[in-house]
Amino acid sequence: MVAACFALPLTALAQDKMSAQQSKMATCNKEAAGKNLKGDERKAFMSACLSAKKPSQQDKMTTCNKEAGDKKLQGDARKKFMSDCLSA
């Protein structure tokens, strides 16, 4: 009975971690499909994509600012774009 009390939270934790990995896999698959990668190129891309670390918030801010500038966004459009970009 005691073992069951500890097993349930561990199972839930494993499912949360798995769904994060599955989400990452889905995102990487979409990117690979969008780039029409096949064979070894796809394998290399998927490996790099799945092992990639999340960019820091500062890196995200720099990237999003550059994209917003490149798109010449201003005012509310820029605010919305930045919000969406930083939350991605």
MOPAC internal coordinates of N, CA, C and O (Angstrom, degrees):
PM7 1SCF
backbone

  N    0.0000 0     0.00 0     0.00 0    0    0    0
  C    1.4494 1     0.00 0     0.00 0    1    0    0
  C    1.5277 1   110.81 1     0.00 0    2    1    0
  O    1.2310 1   120.59 1   138.36 1    3    2    1
  N    1.3255 1   116.48 1   -41.64 1    3    2    1
  C    1.4583 1   120.24 1   178.15 1    5    3    2
  C    1.5277 1   109.90 1   -63.28 1    6    5    3
  O    1.2310 1   120.40 1   138.86 1    7    6    5
  N    1.3174 1   116.84 1   -41.14 1    7    6    5
  C    1.4636 1   120.82 1   179.50 1    9    7    6
  C    1.5194 1   111.18 1   -61.15 1   10    9    7
  O    1.2310 1   120.20 1   142.84 1   11   10    9
  N    1.3216 1   117.22 1   -37.16 1   11   10    9
  C    1.4619 1   121.17 1   179.36 1   13   11   10
  C    1.5164 1   110.88 1   -64.92 1   14   13   11
  O    1.2310 1   120.00 1   145.16 1   15   14   13
  N    1.3225 1   117.61 1   -34.84 1   15   14   13
  C    1.4680 1   121.54 1   179.22 1   17   15   14
  C    1.5194 1   111.11 1   -64.85 1   18   17   15
  O    1.2310 1   120.36 1   145.23 1   19   18   17
  N    1.3344 1   116.91 1   -34.77 1   19   18   17
  C    1.4585 1   120.49 1  -179.94 1   21   19   18
  C    1.5240 1   112.15 1   -84.75 1   22   21   19
  O    1.2310 1   119.84 1   150.03 1   23   22   21
  N    1.3015 1   117.91 1   -29.97 1   23   22   21
  C    1.4605 1   122.18 1  -176.69 1   25   23   22
  C    1.5202 1   112.08 1   -69.62 1   26   25   23
  O    1.2310 1   119.80 1   142.09 1   27   26   25
  N    1.3177 1   117.99 1   -37.91 1   27   26   25
  C    1.4564 1   121.23 1  -177.46 1   29   27   26
  C    1.5238 1   112.35 1   -61.29 1   30   29   27
  O    1.2310 1   118.63 1   129.90 1   31   30   29
  N    1.3512 1   120.22 1   -50.10 1   31   30   29
  C    1.4689 1   118.82 1   178.26 1   33   31   30
  C    1.5247 1   112.69 1   -62.92 1   34   33   31
  O    1.2310 1   119.88 1   144.99 1   35   34   33
  N    1.3232 1   117.84 1   -35.01 1   35   34   33
  C    1.4600 1   119.98 1   178.68 1   37   35   34
  C    1.5206 1   111.25 1   -66.09 1   38   37   35
  O    1.2310 1   120.31 1   142.47 1   39   38   37
  N    1.3140 1   117.01 1   -37.53 1   39   38   37
  C    1.4588 1   121.42 1   177.80 1   41   39   38
  C    1.5215 1   110.21 1   -64.44 1   42   41   39
  O    1.2310 1   120.23 1   136.28 1   43   42   41
  N    1.3224 1   117.17 1   -43.72 1   43   42   41
  C    1.4665 1   121.29 1   179.16 1   45   43   42
  C    1.5189 1   110.44 1   -63.35 1   46   45   43
  O    1.2310 1   120.32 1   139.56 1   47   46   45
  N    1.3320 1   117.00 1   -40.44 1   47   46   45
  C    1.4584 1   121.12 1   178.97 1   49   47   46
  C    1.5256 1   110.37 1   -63.94 1   50   49   47
  O    1.2310 1   119.90 1   137.38 1   51   50   49
  N    1.3021 1   117.80 1   -42.62 1   51   50   49
  C    1.4630 1   121.81 1   178.94 1   53   51   50
  C    1.5222 1   110.91 1   -62.96 1   54   53   51
  O    1.2310 1   119.93 1   142.04 1   55   54   53
  N    1.3357 1   117.74 1   -37.96 1   55   54   53
  C    1.4630 1   120.75 1   179.26 1   57   55   54
  C    1.5214 1   110.63 1   -67.24 1   58   57   55
  O    1.2310 1   119.55 1   140.41 1   59   58   57
  N    1.3435 1   118.47 1   -39.59 1   59   58   57
  C    1.4573 1   121.31 1   177.91 1   61   59   58
  C    1.5202 1   110.31 1   -62.35 1   62   61   59
  O    1.2310 1   120.73 1   135.78 1   63   62   61
  N    1.3158 1   116.20 1   -44.22 1   63   62   61
  C    1.4544 1   120.21 1  -179.54 1   65   63   62
  C    1.5218 1   110.50 1   -66.26 1   66   65   63
  O    1.2310 1   120.42 1   140.56 1   67   66   65
  N    1.3093 1   116.81 1   -39.44 1   67   66   65
  C    1.4558 1   120.81 1  -179.98 1   69   67   66
  C    1.5240 1   110.03 1   -64.38 1   70   69   67
  O    1.2310 1   119.58 1   137.56 1   71   70   69
  N    1.3062 1   118.41 1   -42.44 1   71   70   69
  C    1.4552 1   119.60 1  -178.22 1   73   71   70
  C    1.5292 1   110.98 1   -67.99 1   74   73   71
  O    1.2310 1   119.40 1   149.72 1   75   74   73
  N    1.3154 1   118.75 1   -30.28 1   75   74   73
  C    1.4629 1   120.76 1   175.13 1   77   75   74
  C    1.5296 1   109.40 1   -66.81 1   78   77   75
  O    1.2310 1   120.60 1   137.49 1   79   78   77
  N    1.3297 1   116.46 1   -42.51 1   79   78   77
  C    1.4643 1   120.82 1   178.06 1   81   79   78
  C    1.5252 1   110.42 1   -66.09 1   82   81   79
  O    1.2310 1   120.46 1   139.62 1   83   82   81
  N    1.3271 1   116.73 1   -40.38 1   83   82   81
  C    1.4603 1   120.43 1   178.79 1   85   83   82
  C    1.5240 1   110.18 1   -64.51 1   86   85   83
  O    1.2310 1   120.50 1   141.61 1   87   86   85
  N    1.3165 1   116.65 1   -38.39 1   87   86   85
  C    1.4618 1   120.99 1   178.13 1   89   87   86
  C    1.5277 1   110.14 1   -63.16 1   90   89   87
  O    1.2310 1   120.91 1   136.05 1   91   90   89
  N    1.3271 1   115.87 1   -43.95 1   91   90   89
  C    1.4572 1   120.57 1   178.97 1   93   91   90
  C    1.5296 1   110.29 1   -63.11 1   94   93   91
  O    1.2310 1   120.83 1   138.99 1   95   94   93
  N    1.3338 1   116.02 1   -41.01 1   95   94   93
  C    1.4653 1   121.41 1   179.14 1   97   95   94
  C    1.5273 1   110.33 1   -61.80 1   98   97   95
  O    1.2310 1   120.42 1   136.48 1   99   98   97
  N    1.3250 1   116.80 1   -43.52 1   99   98   97
  C    1.4645 1   121.02 1   179.74 1  101   99   98
  C    1.5247 1   110.65 1   -62.99 1  102  101   99
  O    1.2310 1   120.55 1   137.11 1  103  102  101
  N    1.3282 1   116.55 1   -42.89 1  103  102  101
  C    1.4634 1   120.81 1   179.76 1  105  103  102
  C    1.5270 1   110.65 1   -63.44 1  106  105  103
  O    1.2310 1   120.63 1   133.90 1  107  106  105
  N    1.3232 1   116.39 1   -46.10 1  107  106  105
  C    1.4642 1   120.42 1   179.47 1  109  107  106
  C    1.5279 1   111.08 1   -63.59 1  110  109  107
  O    1.2310 1   120.25 1   140.59 1  111  110  109
  N    1.3319 1   117.12 1   -39.41 1  111  110  109
  C    1.4689 1   121.14 1   177.62 1  113  111  110
  C    1.5212 1   111.23 1   -61.18 1  114  113  111
  O    1.2310 1   120.52 1   137.18 1  115  114  113
  N    1.3417 1   116.62 1   -42.82 1  115  114  113
  C    1.4694 1   120.26 1   179.23 1  117  115  114
  C    1.5214 1   110.66 1   -62.65 1  118  117  115
  O    1.2310 1   120.76 1   136.35 1  119  118  117
  N    1.3412 1   116.15 1   -43.65 1  119  118  117
  C    1.4633 1   119.78 1   179.60 1  121  119  118
  C    1.5305 1   110.98 1   -63.16 1  122  121  119
  O    1.2310 1   120.54 1   136.46 1  123  122  121
  N    1.3240 1   116.58 1   -43.54 1  123  122  121
  C    1.4693 1   120.64 1   179.94 1  125  123  122
  C    1.5254 1   110.63 1   -63.51 1  126  125  123
  O    1.2310 1   120.45 1   138.92 1  127  126  125
  N    1.3302 1   116.74 1   -41.08 1  127  126  125
  C    1.4640 1   120.72 1   178.81 1  129  127  126
  C    1.5251 1   110.35 1   -65.55 1  130  129  127
  O    1.2310 1   120.54 1   139.90 1  131  130  129
  N    1.3288 1   116.57 1   -40.10 1  131  130  129
  C    1.4604 1   121.20 1   179.21 1  133  131  130
  C    1.5180 1   112.61 1   -63.52 1  134  133  131
  O    1.2310 1   120.77 1   151.32 1  135  134  133
  N    1.3260 1   116.13 1   -28.68 1  135  134  133
  C    1.4629 1   121.23 1   179.45 1  137  135  134
  C    1.5272 1   111.95 1   -93.67 1  138  137  135
  O    1.2310 1   120.48 1  -176.77 1  139  138  137
  N    1.3372 1   116.68 1     3.23 1  139  138  137
  C    1.4696 1   122.87 1  -179.42 1  141  139  138
  C    1.5284 1   112.63 1    52.12 1  142  141  139
  O    1.2310 1   120.37 1  -137.00 1  143  142  141
  N    1.3290 1   116.89 1    43.00 1  143  142  141
  C    1.4589 1   121.21 1   179.85 1  145  143  142
  C    1.5198 1   110.53 1   -81.45 1  146  145  143
  O    1.2310 1   120.90 1   -38.60 1  147  146  145
  N    1.3163 1   115.88 1   141.40 1  147  146  145
  C    1.4650 1   122.18 1  -179.57 1  149  147  146
  C    1.5244 1   109.51 1  -135.19 1  150  149  147
  O    1.2310 1   120.73 1   -22.90 1  151  150  149
  N    1.3121 1   116.20 1   157.10 1  151  150  149
  C    1.4611 1   122.70 1   172.26 1  153  151  150
  C    1.5166 1   114.54 1    57.25 1  154  153  151
  O    1.2310 1   121.40 1    47.57 1  155  154  153
  N    1.3440 1   114.93 1  -132.43 1  155  154  153
  C    1.4623 1   121.07 1  -176.06 1  157  155  154
  C    1.5236 1   112.48 1   -64.10 1  158  157  155
  O    1.2310 1   120.49 1   145.61 1  159  158  157
  N    1.3432 1   116.67 1   -34.39 1  159  158  157
  C    1.4685 1   119.43 1   177.60 1  161  159  158
  C    1.5236 1   110.39 1   -61.10 1  162  161  159
  O    1.2310 1   120.98 1   136.08 1  163  162  161
  N    1.3321 1   115.74 1   -43.92 1  163  162  161
  C    1.4675 1   120.64 1   179.65 1  165  163  162
  C    1.5308 1   110.84 1   -64.33 1  166  165  163
  O    1.2310 1   120.68 1   136.03 1  167  166  165
  N    1.3385 1   116.31 1   -43.97 1  167  166  165
  C    1.4657 1   120.35 1   179.44 1  169  167  166
  C    1.5269 1   110.56 1   -59.43 1  170  169  167
  O    1.2310 1   120.56 1   134.64 1  171  170  169
  N    1.3276 1   116.53 1   -45.36 1  171  170  169
  C    1.4634 1   121.00 1  -179.38 1  173  171  170
  C    1.5269 1   110.50 1   -64.24 1  174  173  171
  O    1.2310 1   120.66 1   136.79 1  175  174  173
  N    1.3339 1   116.35 1   -43.21 1  175  174  173
  C    1.4595 1   120.38 1   179.24 1  177  175  174
  C    1.5202 1   110.94 1   -62.70 1  178  177  175
  O    1.2310 1   120.58 1   132.70 1  179  178  177
  N    1.3375 1   116.50 1   -47.30 1  179  178  177
  C    1.4673 1   120.96 1  -178.72 1  181  179  178
  C    1.5257 1   110.84 1   -61.62 1  182  181  179
  O    1.2310 1   120.39 1   138.69 1  183  182  181
  N    1.3128 1   116.87 1   -41.31 1  183  182  181
  C    1.4631 1   120.77 1   178.98 1  185  183  182
  C    1.5270 1   110.56 1   -61.51 1  186  185  183
  O    1.2310 1   120.76 1   132.70 1  187  186  185
  N    1.3292 1   116.16 1   -47.30 1  187  186  185
  C    1.4632 1   120.34 1   179.79 1  189  187  186
  C    1.5239 1   111.05 1   -65.83 1  190  189  187
  O    1.2310 1   120.49 1   137.86 1  191  190  189
  N    1.3158 1   116.68 1   -42.14 1  191  190  189
  C    1.4617 1   121.73 1  -178.28 1  193  191  190
  C    1.5271 1   111.14 1   -64.08 1  194  193  191
  O    1.2310 1   120.29 1   134.18 1  195  194  193
  N    1.3149 1   117.04 1   -45.82 1  195  194  193
  C    1.4623 1   121.07 1  -177.03 1  197  195  194
  C    1.5220 1   112.70 1   -71.65 1  198  197  195
  O    1.2310 1   119.98 1   154.18 1  199  198  197
  N    1.3204 1   117.64 1   -25.82 1  199  198  197
  C    1.4604 1   119.82 1  -179.77 1  201  199  198
  C    1.5248 1   112.19 1   -94.29 1  202  201  199
  O    1.2310 1   120.36 1   173.69 1  203  202  201
  N    1.3162 1   116.92 1    -6.31 1  203  202  201
  C    1.4629 1   120.98 1  -178.07 1  205  203  202
  C    1.5233 1   111.21 1   -65.23 1  206  205  203
  O    1.2310 1   121.88 1   -40.09 1  207  206  205
  N    1.3138 1   114.01 1   139.91 1  207  206  205
  C    1.4606 1   119.54 1   176.63 1  209  207  206
  C    1.5210 1   108.56 1   -85.87 1  210  209  207
  O    1.2310 1   121.25 1   -26.93 1  211  210  209
  N    1.3180 1   115.21 1   153.07 1  211  210  209
  C    1.4562 1   119.62 1   178.03 1  213  211  210
  C    1.5290 1   108.76 1   -66.96 1  214  213  211
  O    1.2310 1   120.07 1   -39.65 1  215  214  213
  N    1.3200 1   117.47 1   140.35 1  215  214  213
  C    1.4616 1   119.17 1   177.96 1  217  215  214
  C    1.5251 1   110.27 1   -68.29 1  218  217  215
  O    1.2310 1   121.11 1   -30.44 1  219  218  217
  N    1.3256 1   115.48 1   149.56 1  219  218  217
  C    1.4599 1   119.31 1   178.14 1  221  219  218
  C    1.5289 1   108.88 1   -67.76 1  222  221  219
  O    1.2310 1   120.59 1   -17.03 1  223  222  221
  N    1.3168 1   116.47 1   162.97 1  223  222  221
  C    1.4566 1   121.01 1  -179.78 1  225  223  222
  C    1.5289 1   110.20 1   -61.05 1  226  225  223
  O    1.2310 1   120.49 1   143.45 1  227  226  225
  N    1.3314 1   116.67 1   -36.55 1  227  226  225
  C    1.4642 1   120.41 1   179.29 1  229  227  226
  C    1.5317 1   110.30 1   -66.16 1  230  229  227
  O    1.2310 1   120.39 1   138.79 1  231  230  229
  N    1.3206 1   116.87 1   -41.21 1  231  230  229
  C    1.4661 1   120.23 1   177.46 1  233  231  230
  C    1.5261 1   110.79 1   -63.72 1  234  233  231
  O    1.2310 1   120.77 1   138.79 1  235  234  233
  N    1.3336 1   116.13 1   -41.21 1  235  234  233
  C    1.4660 1   120.28 1   177.60 1  237  235  234
  C    1.5228 1   110.31 1   -60.45 1  238  237  235
  O    1.2310 1   120.86 1   135.00 1  239  238  237
  N    1.3400 1   115.96 1   -45.00 1  239  238  237
  C    1.4633 1   120.59 1  -178.26 1  241  239  238
  C    1.5273 1   110.31 1   -60.70 1  242  241  239
  O    1.2310 1   120.76 1   135.78 1  243  242  241
  N    1.3230 1   116.16 1   -44.22 1  243  242  241
  C    1.4635 1   120.67 1   179.50 1  245  243  242
  C    1.5279 1   110.82 1   -61.64 1  246  245  243
  O    1.2310 1   120.59 1   132.67 1  247  246  245
  N    1.3216 1   116.47 1   -47.33 1  247  246  245
  C    1.4629 1   121.40 1  -179.20 1  249  247  246
  C    1.5245 1   111.25 1   -63.95 1  250  249  247
  O    1.2310 1   120.44 1   133.68 1  251  250  249
  N    1.3272 1   116.76 1   -46.32 1  251  250  249
  C    1.4682 1   120.73 1  -178.77 1  253  251  250
  C    1.5268 1   111.04 1   -64.39 1  254  253  251
  O    1.2310 1   120.40 1   138.81 1  255  254  253
  N    1.3330 1   116.85 1   -41.19 1  255  254  253
  C    1.4646 1   120.62 1   177.80 1  257  255  254
  C    1.5206 1   110.99 1   -60.77 1  258  257  255
  O    1.2310 1   120.68 1   136.71 1  259  258  257
  N    1.3296 1   116.31 1   -43.29 1  259  258  257
  C    1.4649 1   120.09 1   179.66 1  261  259  258
  C    1.5261 1   110.57 1   -63.08 1  262  261  259
  O    1.2310 1   120.46 1   134.62 1  263  262  261
  N    1.3375 1   116.72 1   -45.38 1  263  262  261
  C    1.4632 1   120.12 1   179.47 1  265  263  262
  C    1.5239 1   111.14 1   -62.34 1  266  265  263
  O    1.2310 1   120.30 1   137.49 1  267  266  265
  N    1.3289 1   117.03 1   -42.51 1  267  266  265
  C    1.4646 1   120.47 1   179.46 1  269  267  266
  C    1.5266 1   110.31 1   -63.40 1  270  269  267
  O    1.2310 1   120.67 1   140.66 1  271  270  269
  N    1.3321 1   116.32 1   -39.34 1  271  270  269
  C    1.4635 1   120.78 1   177.74 1  273  271  270
  C    1.5191 1   111.54 1   -66.40 1  274  273  271
  O    1.2310 1   120.76 1   137.31 1  275  274  273
  N    1.3297 1   116.16 1   -42.69 1  275  274  273
  C    1.4661 1   120.61 1   178.89 1  277  275  274
  C    1.5243 1   111.39 1   -61.69 1  278  277  275
  O    1.2310 1   120.96 1   145.11 1  279  278  277
  N    1.3355 1   115.77 1   -34.89 1  279  278  277
  C    1.4665 1   121.04 1   179.81 1  281  279  278
  C    1.5260 1   112.08 1   -85.62 1  282  281  279
  O    1.2310 1   120.88 1   177.50 1  283  282  281
  N    1.3368 1   115.92 1    -2.50 1  283  282  281
  C    1.4729 1   122.59 1   179.55 1  285  283  282
  C    1.5288 1   112.03 1    55.26 1  286  285  283
  O    1.2310 1   121.09 1  -137.83 1  287  286  285
  N    1.3340 1   115.52 1    42.17 1  287  286  285
  C    1.4643 1   120.75 1   179.36 1  289  287  286
  C    1.5217 1   109.87 1   -81.20 1  290  289  287
  O    1.2310 1   121.25 1   -36.55 1  291  290  289
  N    1.3358 1   115.21 1   143.45 1  291  290  289
  C    1.4643 1   121.06 1   178.46 1  293  291  290
  C    1.5153 1   109.69 1  -140.93 1  294  293  291
  O    1.2310 1   121.21 1   -20.10 1  295  294  293
  N    1.3165 1   115.29 1   159.90 1  295  294  293
  C    1.4628 1   120.98 1   174.35 1  297  295  294
  C    1.5171 1   113.76 1    61.61 1  298  297  295
  O    1.2310 1   121.55 1    42.20 1  299  298  297
  N    1.3419 1   114.65 1  -137.80 1  299  298  297
  C    1.4636 1   120.98 1  -176.51 1  301  299  298
  C    1.5292 1   112.58 1   -62.51 1  302  301  299
  O    1.2310 1   120.36 1   144.83 1  303  302  301
  N    1.3220 1   116.91 1   -35.17 1  303  302  301
  C    1.4662 1   120.03 1   179.66 1  305  303  302
  C    1.5299 1   110.06 1   -63.42 1  306  305  303
  O    1.2310 1   120.82 1   139.35 1  307  306  305
  N    1.3372 1   116.03 1   -40.65 1  307  306  305
  C    1.4709 1   120.15 1   178.53 1  309  307  306
  C    1.5256 1   110.44 1   -67.11 1  310  309  307
  O    1.2310 1   120.38 1   136.57 1  311  310  309
  N    1.3322 1   116.88 1   -43.43 1  311  310  309
  C    1.4699 1   120.74 1   179.66 1  313  311  310
  C    1.5217 1   110.60 1   -59.52 1  314  313  311
  O    1.2310 1   120.37 1   134.90 1  315  314  313
  N    1.3242 1   116.90 1   -45.10 1  315  314  313
  C    1.4686 1   120.73 1  -179.54 1  317  315  314
  C    1.5223 1   110.32 1   -64.96 1  318  317  315
  O    1.2310 1   120.87 1   134.80 1  319  318  317
  N    1.3305 1   115.95 1   -45.20 1  319  318  317
  C    1.4584 1   119.67 1   179.25 1  321  319  318
  C    1.5246 1   110.92 1   -59.74 1  322  321  319
  O    1.2310 1   120.26 1   133.66 1  323  322  321
  N    1.3327 1   117.10 1   -46.34 1  323  322  321
  C    1.4643 1   121.22 1  -179.08 1  325  323  322
  C    1.5253 1   110.73 1   -62.43 1  326  325  323
  O    1.2310 1   120.55 1   138.14 1  327  326  325
  N    1.3149 1   116.55 1   -41.86 1  327  326  325
  C    1.4615 1   120.61 1   179.38 1  329  327  326
  C    1.5254 1   110.64 1   -61.23 1  330  329  327
  O    1.2310 1   120.92 1   131.78 1  331  330  329
  N    1.3268 1   115.84 1   -48.22 1  331  330  329
  C    1.4658 1   120.73 1   179.92 1  333  331  330
  C    1.5313 1   110.96 1   -64.31 1  334  333  331
  O    1.2310 1   120.86 1   136.20 1  335  334  333
  N    1.3163 1   115.96 1   -43.80 1  335  334  333
  C    1.4607 1   121.42 1  -177.51 1  337  335  334
  C    1.5330 1   111.05 1   -64.35 1  338  337  335
  O    1.2310 1   120.01 1   135.51 1  339  338  337
  N    1.3173 1   117.58 1   -44.49 1  339  338  337
  C    1.4625 1   121.13 1  -177.50 1  341  339  338
  C    1.5188 1   112.72 1   -72.20 1  342  341  339
  O    1.2310 1   120.33 1   155.02 1  343  342  341
  N    1.3227 1   116.98 1   -24.98 1  343  342  341
  C    1.4608 1   119.13 1  -179.70 1  345  343  342
  C    1.5264 1   112.19 1   -87.84 1  346  345  343
  O    1.2310 1   120.35 1   170.84 1  347  346  345
  N    1.3174 1   116.93 1    -9.16 1  347  346  345
  C    1.4791 1   120.66 1  -179.70 1  349  347  346
  C    1.5060 1   111.68 1   -72.92 1  350  349  347
  O    1.2310 1   120.10 1   180.00 1  351  350  349

